[in-house]
Amino acid sequence: MQTFPGPQSNAANAYLRTRVMSASPEELRLMLLDGAIKFLAQGRESMKSKQYEGAYTGLTSCREIIFELLTTIRDDANPELASNARALYAFMYRSLVEGAHEKDDAKLGSVASLLDYERETWVMLMQKLAEERGQRTGTNPAAAAPSDAARNGQLAPAMAISVQG
């Protein structure tokens, strides 16, 4: 039986579309990190319960986000840092592929830990940049309850690793 999105789903999609379109590059990167964390958690949970289609979907979505993060690293501000970040994302990508293929939760767990750390670092960097720019924002990036909210479905310097726009 095919299901069709209801009004709540359409409203959520419209909200997400508006949020993405109005986000700064730093906020977009944070959203990508949150998405990777959420999809990895879904994939791991599905794998543990032997729901392999859900595991495939979650882990593939996480892998796609990590690939996006990997390919949008800019060299212009700090080539050495950019190279190190690329190596980190390549390691995470490889660990996701191997962990999914081998059904190895330890490998997937190491990626989850790295993503959590990357997110925490990115939030601190966003706060520091906001202070340096003299911005007073009404939203606190850290208030988005990092990994737990992302998991339940609900870093590196920005100049060198910022999202290309």
C-alpha positions as CSV (number, residue, x, y, z in Angstrom):
1,M,0.0,0.0,0.0
2,Q,1.4,3.4,-1.0
3,T,1.1,6.2,1.4
4,F,1.0,9.9,0.4
5,P,2.4,12.8,2.4
6,G,-0.2,14.4,4.5
7,P,-0.5,18.1,5.4
8,Q,1.9,17.7,8.3
9,S,4.5,16.3,6.1
10,N,4.1,19.1,3.5
11,A,4.3,21.7,6.3
12,A,7.5,20.0,7.6
13,N,9.0,20.0,4.1
14,A,8.1,23.7,3.6
15,Y,9.7,24.5,6.9
16,L,12.9,22.6,6.1
17,R,13.1,24.2,2.6
18,T,12.8,27.7,4.2
19,R,15.3,26.9,6.8
20,V,17.8,25.7,4.3
21,M,17.3,28.6,1.9
22,S,17.8,31.2,4.6
23,A,20.8,29.5,6.4
24,S,24.3,30.8,6.3
25,P,27.1,28.5,5.0
26,E,28.1,27.8,8.6
27,E,24.5,26.8,9.5
28,L,24.2,24.7,6.4
29,R,27.3,22.7,7.4
30,L,25.8,22.3,10.9
31,M,22.6,21.0,9.3
32,L,24.7,18.5,7.3
33,L,26.4,17.3,10.4
34,D,23.1,16.9,12.2
35,G,21.7,14.9,9.2
36,A,24.8,12.7,9.1
37,I,24.5,12.0,12.8
38,K,20.7,11.3,12.5
39,F,21.0,8.9,9.5
40,L,24.0,7.1,11.0
41,A,22.0,6.5,14.2
42,Q,19.0,5.2,12.2
43,G,21.2,2.9,10.1
44,R,22.9,1.5,13.2
45,E,19.6,0.9,15.0
46,S,18.2,-0.8,11.9
47,M,21.2,-3.0,11.6
48,K,21.0,-4.0,15.2
49,S,17.4,-5.0,14.7
50,K,18.2,-6.8,11.5
51,Q,16.1,-4.4,9.4
52,Y,18.6,-4.3,6.6
53,E,16.7,-2.1,4.2
54,G,16.5,0.6,6.9
55,A,20.2,0.1,7.7
56,Y,21.1,0.5,4.0
57,T,18.9,3.7,3.7
58,G,20.3,5.3,6.8
59,L,24.0,4.4,6.2
60,T,23.7,5.5,2.5
61,S,22.3,8.8,3.5
62,C,25.0,9.4,6.0
63,R,27.7,8.4,3.5
64,E,26.2,10.9,0.9
65,I,26.4,13.7,3.5
66,I,30.0,12.8,4.4
67,F,30.9,12.8,0.7
68,E,29.3,16.3,0.4
69,L,31.3,17.5,3.4
70,L,34.4,16.0,1.9
71,T,34.0,17.5,-1.6
72,T,33.1,21.0,-0.4
73,I,36.3,21.7,1.6
74,R,38.1,24.7,0.4
75,D,41.9,25.0,0.3
76,D,42.2,28.8,0.0
77,A,42.6,29.7,3.7
78,N,44.7,26.8,5.0
79,P,45.7,24.1,2.5
80,E,47.2,21.9,5.2
81,L,44.1,22.0,7.4
82,A,41.9,21.3,4.4
83,S,44.0,18.3,3.5
84,N,43.8,17.0,7.1
85,A,40.0,17.5,7.0
86,R,39.7,15.7,3.7
87,A,41.7,12.8,5.2
88,L,39.3,12.7,8.2
89,Y,36.2,12.6,6.0
90,A,37.7,10.0,3.7
91,F,38.4,7.9,6.8
92,M,34.8,8.3,8.0
93,Y,33.5,7.4,4.5
94,R,35.7,4.3,4.3
95,S,34.7,3.2,7.8
96,L,31.0,3.6,6.9
97,V,31.5,1.4,3.8
98,E,33.4,-1.2,5.7
99,G,31.1,-1.1,8.7
100,A,28.0,-1.6,6.6
101,H,29.6,-4.3,4.5
102,E,30.9,-6.2,7.5
103,K,28.0,-5.3,9.7
104,D,30.6,-4.0,12.2
105,D,28.9,-1.7,14.7
106,A,32.3,-0.8,16.2
107,K,33.4,0.9,12.9
108,L,30.1,2.7,12.7
109,G,30.4,3.8,16.3
110,S,33.8,5.3,15.6
111,V,32.2,7.4,12.8
112,A,29.5,8.4,15.2
113,S,32.1,9.6,17.7
114,L,34.0,11.5,15.1
115,L,30.8,13.2,13.8
116,D,29.7,14.1,17.4
117,Y,33.1,15.7,18.0
118,E,33.0,17.5,14.6
119,R,29.6,18.9,15.4
120,E,30.7,20.1,18.9
121,T,33.8,21.7,17.4
122,W,31.7,23.3,14.6
123,V,29.2,24.8,17.1
124,M,32.1,26.3,19.2
125,L,33.5,27.8,16.0
126,M,30.2,29.3,15.0
127,Q,29.9,30.9,18.4
128,K,33.4,32.2,18.2
129,L,32.8,33.6,14.7
130,A,29.6,35.3,15.9
131,E,31.5,36.9,18.8
132,E,34.2,38.1,16.5
133,R,31.7,39.5,14.1
134,G,29.9,41.2,17.0
135,Q,26.7,39.5,16.2
136,R,24.0,39.0,18.8
137,T,22.0,36.1,17.5
138,G,18.7,35.0,19.0
139,T,19.5,31.4,18.2
140,N,22.2,29.4,19.9
141,P,23.6,26.7,17.6
142,A,24.4,24.6,20.6
143,A,20.9,24.7,21.8
144,A,19.9,22.3,19.1
145,A,20.7,19.5,21.5
146,P,23.5,18.1,19.4
147,S,23.4,14.5,18.7
148,D,20.4,13.3,20.8
149,A,17.9,15.4,19.0
150,A,19.3,14.4,15.6
151,R,19.4,10.7,16.5
152,N,15.8,10.8,17.6
153,G,14.8,12.2,14.3
154,Q,13.6,15.4,15.7
155,L,35.7,20.8,13.8
156,A,37.6,22.7,12.1
157,P,38.2,26.4,11.3
158,A,35.4,27.8,9.1
159,M,37.7,29.6,6.7
160,A,39.5,26.4,5.6
161,I,36.5,24.0,5.8
162,S,33.6,26.3,4.9
163,V,30.9,25.1,2.5
164,Q,31.5,26.4,-1.0
165,G,28.7,28.7,-2.0
